[in-house]
Each structure stands twice: as C-alpha cells, then as structure tokens.
Amino acid sequence: MKKILIVLAATILLTGCGPPAATPTHSPAQAGVFADSGAPALSTATSPPVVPSAAEGDSMTETPAPQEPVAYGPDDFPAGINPLTGLPASDPSLLGLPAVLVSITNFPVSARPQAGLSFSPIVFEIYISEGTTRYLAVYYGDFPQATVSGASGALVDQVGPVRSGRLPYAYIRDAFQWSCLVYASASEELRARLRGCDIVYGEDPNDINSAFVDVTRLEELAQGNAKPSEPFNYTGNVFSDAVPSGGQAADTLRVFYSHLNQTMWTYDPATGKYLRSQNSPSTPEQFAPDTDRLTGQQLVFSNVIVMFAKHTAVTPTIIDIDMSGGEGGYAYLFRDGKVSLIQWTTLGGDYETETGLRRPIRFIDDAGNPIALKPGNAWVHVMTPFSTVSEESSGTWLARFYAPAGAK
C-alpha cells in the first residue's frame, strides 16, 4: 500500500530541535483564525454502511428497527448530561460546580502510574522542554473514586503526583469559566499569571513525587469557586455515538515527543476506545500499559486528539502555547478506529459575544460546523504547527513532535 504522509511543514526536521525555515500557510475555514497552523487536506474515502443479510432460515424473523444514534450539543444538553463527555453524570448536582484543573507530572517515570487520570473528561498533554511533557487534567461533573487499596489497606482517594504550573495552563483555565487551577509550585512571575486557587506541597521533601491532592479537597475547591449568581457554560462541542463516515483506518497511533517519551494508543474494537501505553527510558523500544493507580486499570479514552498550536520558548525551559481566545488551528481526531482532519477553535460565538465569557476549546470542520466527538473522555496532545502526523503503514500512524526554536 502506498504510504500516505501528511506533513504540516515544508521540511521534516531530523533533529527535532527547532522549526523549519518556513511553514506554509493554507487557506483557513475562517479568515484570520488559522494563519499559523496550516495543514493539507486529509484524503478520505466514504463507503456506504454494510448491512448484513439475514441468515438462512431467519427470513421471517422481524428485524428490529435501527435505533437513532444518541447525539448531544453543541449548545443544549439535557439535564444530567455532562457537556464535556456527552454522558450522564453519576451525580448530576456536581454539574453545578465549576471545573478543577490539576497539573500532573509525567516525569520522572517514578511518578507513574499517576492517580486519577482516567476520571478526567479531558486531559491536555503539553511539552515542557527537554523531551518531557506534563498533563493538565480537567475534573468536572464527577470526581475520582479509588477501587485499589493503599499500603494501609484503605482506599486512597488522591490525585497526582501534582507538579508545577505552566504558562499554557492560564489559557485552558480561562476557557473553563470560574474554574480552579491546582499545582505544586511556580515562579513568582508565573504565579501572577496562573492565579491558581490551591498550591499542593509534597509530604516528603526528598521525594519529588509526594505532592497529592485529596479528592475531598477537589470538591471543596469546586464549591469555593462556585458563583450561583454568575453561571458558567461548558457547552460547545457535539457528541454522537454514530461512527462518522470518511476518515482513514487508525488502529494504532504512536506519539513521539522524544526517544525516551513515547506513547502508544491502540484501538480496542470491543470497547470502541483507545488503550494507552507508554515506553520507559530503560526500555525505549518497549511499551507497557499506562494505568491509573486509583483503579489499577489501563487508561482508556474515547477520543484522542492531536492539535497544533503556536509554541514560543520564553526561555529554554519556559514554553508558552497560544491557546487564548480567538485562536484556532488544525487537529487530527482519532475515534472509533478512524482518523480525520479537523480544526480547533476558541473563536467566540453567540454565547461569547452576548456574555463576554468564554467556553472550552471547540472542534469543528472546514465550514465551521461542530465535529462529533465520541461520547466519553478525550486526551489532547498539543503540538507545534510544524509537527507531523503520518501513516507509517495501513492503519498505523505516527505523530512526531518538533520542539520550538530556543527550547531545550
């Protein structure tokens, strides 16, 4: 099969240490919004659905009428449906509390397995320099619940390890109105921009991975940030369990940030979701299931999104990512074993214009119409505009990150 290569830059860097000399600009769907994040169209082939024929002897059996696919959004969600997942909240009253965002470490690898990632409706993975990444987990509508006992034999409901704040967190926090940002530390300059609602300190000064936040504390923070007279709105995306037409087969996605920092997403037809695995610096070519220490189970996500946004190295180890209001760019959506080229946007709509408030990042097509995400959670890899997504072999894809100029 002819290898299909989708390249978001004119030149693929061999070192991964900076941008190419020039990044092409493509015509955006909305003028002036996507100028720094161009991508060629992803070729697709749309096939009609296959209707299985009745087995011999079953011709007189009445075939049940097909059920209409469940779809919610982009604006109106029924009571009790989480607008970040399109699924019912286990406790609908929690939808009245604003989101809590927690900075969770990925390095050193001794921090793994992290606690609580599988309970986040949306996790953002961002580059923080030296080949490493960090997670910002959003908690809204439900709070983590441990099913695995700790050393004392009791269930340990904690999220973490919690680590320092990063500049891009400010944009994501602003997109979740009245949300609360939790991190472990930050420089004085960063603290002023991040405006965190809680700083978590480690229990052991000799253990960099000892900072955790109790789940009860997360709920307290959400309640403390709630403003009953000033509602928030986390709608904007569409969720549908109907498998989208078009796209290309995507059974596997390998995400390469550096040789020692790679992720493998493997599609599981039984659940219709992607299983997450990670490599280890001691065995970079081998991948092991990435689990949640609260449950002991492998991380499973309904949507995996690779989105491209402008990165700026303020210093070699401080990287800003432009995800503020009015921005946007291209992205790739992996769902139901397929990949499609889409766009992301923080451009204001009617709600933003009327209220002056913001909503979370929205995912759209070339015409600005909402793209249907699969009901469930989403993992978002945020990459530079000149990073690449390519099909290595049939159904096997590689997302290759290239660091911005000036970053370690």
C-alpha positions as CSV (number, residue, x, y, z in Angstrom):
1,M,0.0,0.0,0.0
2,K,1.3,3.4,-0.9
3,K,2.4,5.2,2.2
4,I,0.3,8.3,2.9
5,L,2.2,11.1,4.5
6,I,0.6,14.2,5.9
7,V,3.2,16.8,6.7
8,L,2.4,20.1,8.3
9,A,5.7,21.8,7.2
10,A,7.7,22.0,4.1
11,T,10.7,20.4,5.8
12,I,10.7,17.5,8.3
13,L,13.5,18.1,10.8
14,L,15.8,15.2,11.6
15,T,16.9,16.6,15.0
16,G,13.5,17.7,16.5
17,C,15.1,20.8,17.9
18,G,13.5,23.7,16.0
19,P,11.2,24.7,13.2
20,P,12.0,24.6,9.5
21,A,12.9,27.7,7.7
22,A,9.4,28.4,6.6
23,T,6.0,27.0,7.5
24,P,3.4,27.1,4.7
25,T,0.1,28.8,5.3
26,H,-3.1,27.3,4.0
27,S,-6.5,28.9,3.4
28,P,-8.4,28.8,6.7
29,A,-12.1,28.0,7.1
30,Q,-12.5,31.3,9.0
31,A,-10.3,34.1,7.7
32,G,-7.5,35.2,10.0
33,V,-8.0,32.4,12.5
34,F,-5.8,29.6,11.4
35,A,-2.9,31.5,9.8
36,D,-0.1,29.8,11.7
37,S,-1.4,26.2,11.8
38,G,-2.0,25.2,8.1
39,A,-2.4,21.6,7.1
40,P,-3.2,19.9,3.8
41,A,-6.5,18.1,3.5
42,L,-6.6,14.5,4.7
43,S,-7.7,12.3,1.9
44,T,-10.8,10.3,2.8
45,A,-12.9,7.6,1.2
46,T,-16.5,7.4,2.2
47,S,-18.2,4.0,1.9
48,P,-21.8,3.1,2.4
49,P,-22.7,1.2,5.5
50,V,-22.6,-2.6,5.2
51,V,-26.0,-4.1,6.0
52,P,-25.6,-7.8,7.0
53,S,-28.0,-10.1,5.2
54,A,-30.3,-12.4,7.2
55,A,-29.0,-15.8,7.9
56,E,-30.7,-18.7,6.1
57,G,-33.9,-19.7,7.9
58,D,-34.3,-16.2,9.5
59,S,-36.1,-14.6,6.6
60,M,-39.4,-14.5,8.5
61,T,-37.8,-13.0,11.6
62,E,-38.7,-9.4,12.2
63,T,-35.7,-7.2,12.1
64,P,-35.7,-4.6,14.9
65,A,-35.8,-1.0,13.7
66,P,-32.4,0.6,13.9
67,Q,-32.0,3.0,16.9
68,E,-31.3,6.6,16.3
69,P,-27.8,7.5,17.4
70,V,-27.6,9.4,20.6
71,A,-26.3,12.9,20.0
72,Y,-26.0,16.0,22.2
73,G,-24.7,19.5,21.6
74,P,-23.4,21.9,20.7
75,D,-25.5,24.2,22.9
76,D,-28.4,22.4,24.5
77,F,-27.6,19.4,26.7
78,P,-30.3,17.6,28.6
79,A,-30.3,17.8,32.4
80,G,-27.7,15.5,33.9
81,I,-25.6,15.1,30.7
82,N,-22.0,16.3,31.1
83,P,-21.2,18.7,28.2
84,L,-17.6,17.6,28.3
85,T,-18.4,14.0,27.6
86,G,-21.9,13.7,26.3
87,L,-22.6,11.1,29.0
88,P,-24.8,11.1,32.1
89,A,-23.0,12.4,35.3
90,S,-23.1,9.9,38.1
91,D,-24.2,12.8,40.4
92,P,-26.0,15.5,38.3
93,S,-25.7,18.0,41.1
94,L,-21.9,18.1,40.6
95,L,-22.5,19.7,37.1
96,G,-23.4,22.9,39.0
97,L,-19.8,23.1,40.3
98,P,-17.1,24.6,38.1
99,A,-14.2,22.6,36.9
100,V,-11.0,21.9,38.9
101,L,-7.8,21.6,36.8
102,V,-4.8,19.7,38.2
103,S,-1.2,19.8,37.0
104,I,0.0,16.2,37.0
105,T,3.6,15.1,36.3
106,N,4.8,12.6,33.7
107,F,8.5,12.7,34.5
108,P,10.4,11.4,36.3
109,V,9.0,8.0,35.4
110,S,9.0,7.1,39.1
111,A,5.8,9.2,39.2
112,R,4.0,6.6,37.2
113,P,1.3,5.3,37.5
114,Q,-0.4,8.6,38.1
115,A,-3.6,8.7,40.1
116,G,-6.9,10.0,38.8
117,L,-6.3,10.5,35.0
118,S,-8.9,8.0,34.0
119,F,-11.6,10.1,35.7
120,S,-10.8,13.3,33.8
121,P,-13.3,14.2,31.0
122,I,-10.4,15.8,29.1
123,V,-6.6,15.7,29.6
124,F,-4.2,18.1,27.9
125,E,-0.6,16.9,27.3
126,I,1.8,19.7,26.7
127,Y,5.5,19.9,26.0
128,I,7.6,21.5,28.9
129,S,11.2,21.1,27.5
130,E,14.0,18.5,27.4
131,G,11.8,16.0,25.7
132,T,9.3,15.8,28.5
133,T,5.6,16.5,28.8
134,R,3.1,17.3,31.5
135,Y,-0.6,16.8,31.9
136,L,-3.4,19.2,32.9
137,A,-6.4,17.1,33.9
138,V,-9.8,18.6,34.0
139,Y,-12.3,17.4,36.6
140,Y,-15.9,18.3,36.1
141,G,-19.2,16.5,36.7
142,D,-17.6,13.6,38.6
143,F,-14.7,13.2,41.0
144,P,-12.2,10.3,41.1
145,Q,-13.1,7.2,43.2
146,A,-10.4,4.7,44.2
147,T,-11.0,1.0,43.9
148,V,-7.5,-0.1,44.8
149,S,-6.3,-0.1,48.4
150,G,-3.1,1.6,49.6
151,A,-0.4,0.2,51.8
152,S,-2.6,0.7,54.9
153,G,-5.4,-1.4,53.3
154,A,-7.7,1.7,52.9
155,L,-8.8,3.2,49.7
156,V,-6.6,6.2,48.9
157,D,-8.7,8.9,47.0
158,Q,-5.9,11.2,45.8
159,V,-5.0,12.8,42.5
160,G,-1.4,13.3,41.4
161,P,1.6,13.5,41.7
162,V,0.9,17.2,41.4
163,R,3.7,19.3,39.9
164,S,4.5,22.9,39.0
165,G,2.3,25.3,37.0
166,R,3.0,26.1,33.3
167,L,2.1,29.1,31.2
168,P,-0.4,27.4,28.9
169,Y,-2.5,26.5,31.9
170,A,-3.7,30.0,32.1
171,Y,-5.4,29.8,28.7
172,I,-7.1,26.5,29.5
173,R,-8.2,27.7,32.9
174,D,-9.8,30.8,31.3
175,A,-11.7,28.7,28.9
176,F,-13.4,26.9,31.9
177,Q,-15.3,29.8,33.5
178,W,-14.8,30.1,37.3
179,S,-12.5,27.0,37.2
180,C,-9.9,26.3,39.9
181,L,-6.2,25.6,38.9
182,V,-4.2,23.4,41.2
183,Y,-0.4,23.0,41.0
184,A,2.6,22.3,43.2
185,S,4.8,25.4,42.7
186,A,5.7,28.2,40.2
187,S,8.0,31.2,40.0
188,E,6.6,34.5,41.3
189,E,6.1,35.7,37.7
190,L,4.2,32.6,36.7
191,R,2.0,32.6,39.8
192,A,0.8,36.1,38.9
193,R,-0.4,34.9,35.5
194,L,-1.7,31.5,36.6
195,R,-3.8,32.7,39.5
196,G,-4.0,29.2,41.0
197,C,-6.6,28.5,43.6
198,D,-4.5,26.0,45.6
199,I,-0.8,25.1,45.8
200,V,-0.1,21.5,46.9
201,Y,3.1,20.7,48.8
202,G,4.8,17.3,48.9
203,E,4.7,15.3,52.1
204,D,8.3,14.2,51.7
205,P,10.9,16.9,50.9
206,N,13.2,14.2,49.4
207,D,10.5,12.8,47.1
208,I,9.6,15.0,44.1
209,N,6.5,12.8,43.6
210,S,5.0,13.2,47.0
211,A,2.5,16.0,46.3
212,F,-1.1,14.8,46.0
213,V,-4.5,16.4,46.4
214,D,-7.3,14.6,48.1
215,V,-10.5,14.1,46.2
216,T,-12.5,15.7,49.0
217,R,-10.3,18.8,48.6
218,L,-11.1,18.9,44.9
219,E,-14.8,19.1,45.7
220,E,-14.2,21.8,48.3
221,L,-12.2,23.9,45.8
222,A,-15.0,23.5,43.2
223,Q,-17.6,24.6,45.8
224,G,-15.5,27.5,46.9
225,N,-15.2,28.8,43.3
226,A,-18.9,28.4,42.5
227,K,-20.8,31.6,41.9
228,P,-24.6,30.9,41.9
229,S,-25.4,34.3,40.6
230,E,-22.9,34.1,37.8
231,P,-23.4,30.8,35.8
232,F,-20.8,29.2,33.6
233,N,-21.2,27.3,30.3
234,Y,-19.0,24.4,29.2
235,T,-21.0,23.5,26.1
236,G,-19.9,24.0,22.5
237,N,-18.9,20.5,21.3
238,V,-21.1,17.8,19.8
239,F,-21.1,14.2,21.0
240,S,-22.6,11.3,18.9
241,D,-22.2,7.6,19.2
242,A,-22.7,7.3,15.4
243,V,-19.5,6.3,13.8
244,P,-18.5,9.1,11.4
245,S,-18.2,8.4,7.7
246,G,-15.0,9.0,5.8
247,G,-11.6,9.2,7.5
248,Q,-8.9,6.6,7.3
249,A,-8.3,3.5,9.3
250,A,-6.4,4.2,12.5
251,D,-5.8,1.1,14.7
252,T,-2.6,2.4,16.2
253,L,-1.2,5.9,17.0
254,R,2.3,6.3,18.2
255,V,3.1,9.7,19.7
256,F,6.8,10.6,19.7
257,Y,7.9,13.6,21.8
258,S,11.4,12.3,22.2
259,H,13.2,8.9,22.2
260,L,12.5,8.5,25.9
261,N,9.0,9.9,25.8
262,Q,6.7,8.0,23.6
263,T,3.0,6.9,23.8
264,M,1.1,4.2,22.0
265,W,-2.6,4.3,21.5
266,T,-4.2,1.0,20.4
267,Y,-7.8,0.8,19.2
268,D,-9.9,-1.8,21.0
269,P,-12.8,-2.9,18.9
270,A,-14.6,-4.5,21.9
271,T,-14.9,-1.2,23.7
272,G,-14.6,1.2,20.7
273,K,-11.9,3.1,22.6
274,Y,-8.2,3.6,22.6
275,L,-5.9,2.0,25.1
276,R,-2.9,4.0,26.3
277,S,0.6,2.6,26.7
278,Q,4.0,4.3,27.4
279,N,7.6,3.4,26.9
280,S,10.3,3.7,29.6
281,P,13.7,5.3,29.4
282,S,15.2,2.0,30.4
283,T,13.5,0.2,27.5
284,P,12.6,2.9,25.0
285,E,11.5,0.5,22.3
286,Q,9.1,-1.4,24.5
287,F,5.7,-0.2,25.6
288,A,3.7,-1.1,28.7
289,P,0.1,-0.4,29.7
290,D,-0.3,3.1,31.2
291,T,-2.5,2.6,34.3
292,D,-4.4,4.6,36.9
293,R,-3.2,3.8,40.4
294,L,-6.7,4.5,41.8
295,T,-8.1,1.6,39.8
296,G,-5.2,-0.5,38.6
297,Q,-6.7,-0.4,35.1
298,Q,-5.2,0.7,31.9
299,L,-6.1,4.2,30.7
300,V,-8.9,4.1,28.1
301,F,-10.0,7.1,26.1
302,S,-12.9,7.5,23.6
303,N,-11.2,10.4,21.7
304,V,-7.5,11.0,21.0
305,I,-6.8,14.4,19.5
306,V,-3.6,15.8,18.1
307,M,-3.9,19.6,17.8
308,F,-1.4,22.1,16.5
309,A,-0.8,25.5,18.2
310,K,2.0,28.1,18.1
311,H,4.7,27.5,20.7
312,T,7.1,30.2,21.9
313,A,10.2,29.4,24.0
314,V,10.2,32.3,26.5
315,T,13.3,30.7,28.0
316,P,14.8,27.3,27.1
317,T,12.6,25.7,29.8
318,I,9.5,28.0,29.8
319,I,7.3,27.4,26.8
320,D,4.1,29.4,26.0
321,I,1.4,27.9,23.8
322,D,-1.1,30.3,22.1
323,M,-4.5,28.9,23.0
324,S,-6.1,32.2,24.1
325,G,-9.4,33.4,22.9
326,G,-9.9,34.0,19.2
327,E,-7.3,31.4,18.2
328,G,-7.5,28.1,16.3
329,G,-5.7,25.6,14.1
330,Y,-5.8,22.2,12.6
331,A,-6.1,18.9,14.5
332,Y,-6.5,15.2,14.0
333,L,-9.3,13.3,15.6
334,F,-8.9,9.6,16.4
335,R,-12.1,7.9,17.3
336,D,-13.8,4.5,16.5
337,G,-10.6,3.3,14.8
338,K,-10.5,6.1,12.3
339,V,-8.6,9.4,11.9
340,S,-10.0,12.6,10.4
341,L,-8.5,16.0,9.8
342,I,-10.5,18.6,11.8
343,Q,-9.9,22.1,13.3
344,W,-10.0,23.5,16.8
345,T,-11.1,27.0,17.8
346,T,-11.5,29.4,20.7
347,L,-13.2,31.9,18.4
348,G,-16.2,33.5,20.2
349,G,-19.7,32.6,19.1
350,D,-23.1,34.0,20.0
351,Y,-22.7,33.0,23.7
352,E,-19.3,34.6,24.0
353,T,-20.5,37.8,22.2
354,E,-23.6,38.1,24.4
355,T,-22.0,37.4,27.7
356,G,-18.3,38.3,27.4
357,L,-17.4,34.9,28.8
358,R,-15.5,32.0,27.3
359,R,-16.2,28.3,26.7
360,P,-13.8,25.4,26.3
361,I,-12.0,24.6,23.1
362,R,-14.4,23.5,20.3
363,F,-13.7,21.1,17.5
364,I,-15.1,21.9,14.0
365,D,-14.9,21.1,10.3
366,D,-13.7,23.3,7.5
367,A,-17.0,25.1,7.3
368,G,-17.1,25.9,11.0
369,N,-19.6,23.2,11.9
370,P,-19.1,21.2,15.0
371,I,-17.4,17.8,14.6
372,A,-19.0,15.0,16.6
373,L,-16.7,13.6,19.3
374,K,-17.4,10.1,20.6
375,P,-19.3,10.2,23.9
376,G,-16.7,9.8,26.6
377,N,-13.4,11.3,27.6
378,A,-10.7,12.9,25.4
379,W,-6.9,13.0,25.5
380,V,-5.4,16.1,23.7
381,H,-1.8,16.1,22.6
382,V,-0.8,19.7,21.9
383,M,2.0,20.1,19.3
384,T,3.8,22.7,17.3
385,P,2.4,23.7,13.9
386,F,5.4,22.1,12.2
387,S,5.0,18.7,14.0
388,T,3.8,15.9,11.7
389,V,1.2,13.2,11.5
390,S,1.8,10.4,9.1
391,E,0.6,6.9,8.2
392,E,3.5,4.5,8.6
393,S,1.6,1.5,7.4
394,S,-2.0,0.6,6.8
395,G,-3.9,1.8,9.9
396,T,-0.7,2.6,11.9
397,W,0.0,6.3,12.5
398,L,2.8,8.4,13.9
399,A,2.5,11.8,15.5
400,R,6.0,13.3,15.6
401,F,6.6,16.4,17.8
402,Y,9.2,19.0,16.9
403,A,10.2,21.5,19.6
404,P,10.1,25.2,19.0
405,A,13.2,27.2,18.4
406,G,15.1,28.1,21.6
407,A,13.6,25.3,23.7
408,K,15.7,22.6,25.3
